[in-house]
Amino acid sequence: MKFLDDHALAAEVARCAGDVLNALRRSPLLEGKALALAGDAIANQVILRLLQTHRPDDGVLSEESAPDPARLAKERVWVIDPLDGSREYGEVNQARTDWAVHVALAIRGIPAACAVALPATGTVHSTAPPPARPAAPAEKLKIVVSRTRTPDFASHVAKALDAELVPMGSAGAKAMAVLNGQAHAYLHAGGQHEWDSCAPVGVALAAGLHASRIDGSVCIYNQENTWMPDLLVCRSELALLFLEAIGETLKPIPKNHV
């Protein structure tokens, strides 16, 4: 079957990789880090094979593959994270669901056709059709942050906004928590690469959410240096509020400050 639509292809590739990861996770033969390593490798091979079959001329940037400098000369590059949240994926006994598959097509550096699969919940969010944005949570502001690399300034931002910090695994799971109305924002500054955020950013933007670097600048992908250490995904009507709070928190201390 020939997929003519990039959006449909992204969603189906993410779904297929998620199905494989679910099947592997049900096996009693692996758990913990060994399961995570196997899942990363197998999901990567599935995604690469599908993209090679359906988009052989496009470039690919994957967390689990050796860098290919040829991608830098291409307008169309697939940015993938075969298993985002590998720690959570390996925690089988805790039945964690906050791990994801990221598949994104960036065209001239901008996320275009993207999908985030949450295989443990059987859901795939993609850019076509754009997911509907639910109403914001009625309770106090909630900010999802990393379980293991919560940025220090996130606590200061939360305090300034009287918000609650909610630790969670995968970047994709955190961004989709904002999309699903479980949280108001996802804030990160503990270090990431392009594959951590490209698909979540593309899906979030398609749904009408705000997604940017923490200084408000646009997220650009398929760069020679794939390091993209920070990210803000939030409801669009709250973007200015969060960006101002972040700016105040990160403002340098004056030299004459005592």
C-alpha positions in Angstrom: 0.0 0.0 0.0 1.4 3.4 -1.0 0.9 6.2 1.5 0.5 9.4 -0.4 -0.2 11.5 2.7 2.7 12.3 5.0 0.4 12.8 8.0 -1.2 9.4 7.6 2.2 7.8 7.1 3.6 9.4 10.3 0.6 8.1 12.3 0.7 4.6 10.9 4.5 4.3 11.4 4.2 5.4 15.0 1.3 3.0 15.5 3.2 0.1 14.0 6.3 0.7 16.2 4.0 1.0 19.2 2.4 -2.3 18.5 5.8 -3.9 18.3 6.9 -2.3 21.6 3.7 -3.5 23.3 4.2 -7.0 22.1 7.8 -7.0 23.4 6.8 -5.6 26.7 4.3 -8.4 27.2 7.1 -11.0 27.0 8.4 -12.4 30.3 11.9 -12.7 28.9 13.0 -9.1 29.4 12.5 -6.2 31.9 14.2 -3.1 33.0 17.2 -1.7 31.1 17.5 -4.9 28.9 13.9 -4.4 27.8 14.4 -0.7 27.1 17.5 -1.4 25.0 15.8 -4.1 23.0 12.7 -1.9 22.5 14.8 1.0 21.3 16.7 -1.1 18.8 13.7 -3.0 17.4 11.3 0.0 17.2 14.1 1.9 15.4 14.5 -0.9 12.8 10.7 -1.0 12.2 10.5 2.7 11.7 13.5 2.9 9.4 12.2 0.0 7.2 8.8 1.6 6.9 10.3 5.0 6.0 12.7 3.5 3.5 9.8 1.7 1.8 7.5 4.7 1.6 9.8 7.7 1.6 13.2 6.5 0.3 14.4 9.9 -0.8 13.8 11.7 2.5 16.5 12.2 5.2 16.3 10.6 8.6 17.5 11.7 12.0 17.0 9.1 14.7 18.2 8.9 18.2 19.1 5.2 17.7 21.0 5.5 14.4 24.4 6.8 13.5 24.3 10.5 12.3 23.9 10.9 8.6 25.4 14.2 7.4 23.5 13.9 4.1 20.3 14.9 5.9 21.5 18.5 6.3 21.2 19.0 2.5 17.6 17.7 2.4 14.5 19.8 2.7 12.5 16.8 4.0 13.8 15.0 7.1 12.1 12.5 9.4 13.0 13.1 13.0 12.3 10.1 15.1 12.6 8.8 18.6 11.7 5.1 18.5 11.1 4.9 22.2 10.9 8.1 24.2 10.8 7.3 27.9 12.7 4.1 27.9 13.1 4.1 31.7 9.3 4.1 32.0 8.9 1.5 29.3 11.2 -0.8 31.2 9.3 -0.5 34.5 6.9 -3.3 33.5 5.9 -4.1 37.1 4.7 -0.6 37.6 2.6 -0.7 34.4 3.7 2.8 33.5 2.0 4.4 30.5 4.2 7.6 30.1 6.4 6.4 27.3 5.9 7.1 23.6 7.0 6.8 20.0 7.8 10.0 18.1 7.6 10.2 14.3 7.9 13.6 12.7 8.6 15.0 9.2 10.3 18.4 9.3 10.3 20.3 6.1 12.9 23.0 5.9 13.3 22.7 9.7 9.7 23.1 10.6 7.6 20.2 12.0 5.0 19.3 9.3 3.6 15.8 9.5 3.9 14.5 13.0 2.6 11.7 15.3 3.0 10.8 18.9 1.9 7.3 19.8 1.2 6.4 23.5 1.1 2.6 22.9 0.3 1.7 26.5 -3.0 3.6 26.2 -3.6 2.6 22.6 -3.7 6.2 21.3 -1.9 8.0 18.5 -2.1 11.8 18.3 -1.1 13.2 14.9 -1.3 16.4 12.8 -4.1 15.2 10.5 -6.7 15.6 11.5 -5.4 18.0 14.2 -6.6 16.8 17.6 -9.3 18.8 19.2 -8.1 20.9 22.1 -10.1 20.2 25.3 -11.1 22.7 27.9 -8.3 23.6 30.4 -8.3 21.9 33.8 -10.6 23.7 36.2 -8.2 23.4 39.1 -5.0 25.3 39.8 -2.3 25.5 37.2 -0.5 22.2 36.5 3.0 22.0 34.9 4.3 18.6 33.9 8.0 18.2 34.3 10.6 15.5 34.0 10.7 12.7 36.6 14.4 12.6 36.6 15.7 16.0 35.3 13.3 18.6 36.7 14.9 22.0 36.0 15.5 24.0 39.2 13.9 27.0 37.7 10.6 25.1 37.2 10.0 25.2 40.9 10.5 29.0 40.9 8.1 29.4 37.9 5.5 27.2 39.7 5.9 29.2 42.9 5.5 32.5 40.9 2.3 31.2 39.3 1.0 29.2 42.3 1.1 26.1 40.1 1.6 22.5 40.9 4.4 20.5 39.4 3.5 17.0 38.0 6.4 14.7 37.3 6.0 12.5 34.2 8.2 10.4 31.9 8.3 10.8 28.1 8.4 14.2 26.6 5.7 13.0 24.2 3.5 11.9 27.1 4.0 15.3 28.8 3.1 17.3 25.8 0.1 15.1 25.2 -1.0 15.7 28.8 -1.3 19.4 27.9 -3.2 18.4 24.7 -5.5 16.2 26.6 -6.4 18.8 29.2 -4.6 17.0 32.0 -2.1 19.9 32.5 -1.7 23.5 31.5 1.9 23.4 30.5 5.0 21.3 29.9 8.2 22.9 30.9 11.7 21.5 30.3 15.3 22.8 30.5 17.2 19.8 31.6 18.6 18.9 28.2 17.1 17.3 25.1 17.8 16.6 21.5 15.7 17.3 18.4 14.1 13.8 18.4 12.7 14.4 21.9 10.5 17.4 20.9 10.0 17.5 17.1 6.9 15.2 17.0 5.3 16.6 20.2 5.9 20.2 19.0 4.3 19.4 15.6 1.2 17.8 17.1 0.9 20.5 19.8 1.1 23.3 17.2 -1.5 21.6 14.9 -3.9 21.5 17.8 -3.6 25.2 18.5 -1.3 25.0 21.5 1.8 27.1 22.0 5.2 25.4 21.6 8.6 27.1 21.7 11.9 27.4 23.3 11.7 28.9 26.8 12.8 32.3 25.5 9.8 32.2 23.1 11.8 31.5 20.0 10.7 29.0 17.3 11.8 25.4 17.5 13.9 24.6 14.4 14.9 21.1 13.5 17.4 19.2 11.3 20.3 21.3 12.6 23.9 20.1 12.5 24.0 20.2 16.3 20.9 18.3 17.4 21.0 19.6 21.0 17.8 21.5 21.9 17.9 21.8 25.7 14.7 23.5 26.6 11.0 23.6 25.7 7.7 25.1 26.6 4.4 23.6 25.5 1.3 25.2 26.9 -2.2 26.4 26.2 -1.9 29.3 23.8 -3.9 31.7 26.0 -1.4 31.1 28.8 1.8 31.4 26.7 2.5 35.1 27.6 1.9 34.3 31.3 4.4 31.4 31.3 7.0 33.1 29.1 7.0 36.2 31.4 7.3 34.0 34.5 10.2 32.1 32.9 11.9 35.3 31.9 11.6 36.8 35.4 13.0 33.5 36.9 16.0 33.4 34.5 16.7 37.2 34.7 20.4 37.7 35.7 21.1 38.9 39.2 22.5 42.5 39.0 26.2 42.8 39.8 25.5 45.2 42.6 23.0 42.8 44.2 23.9 42.0 47.8 
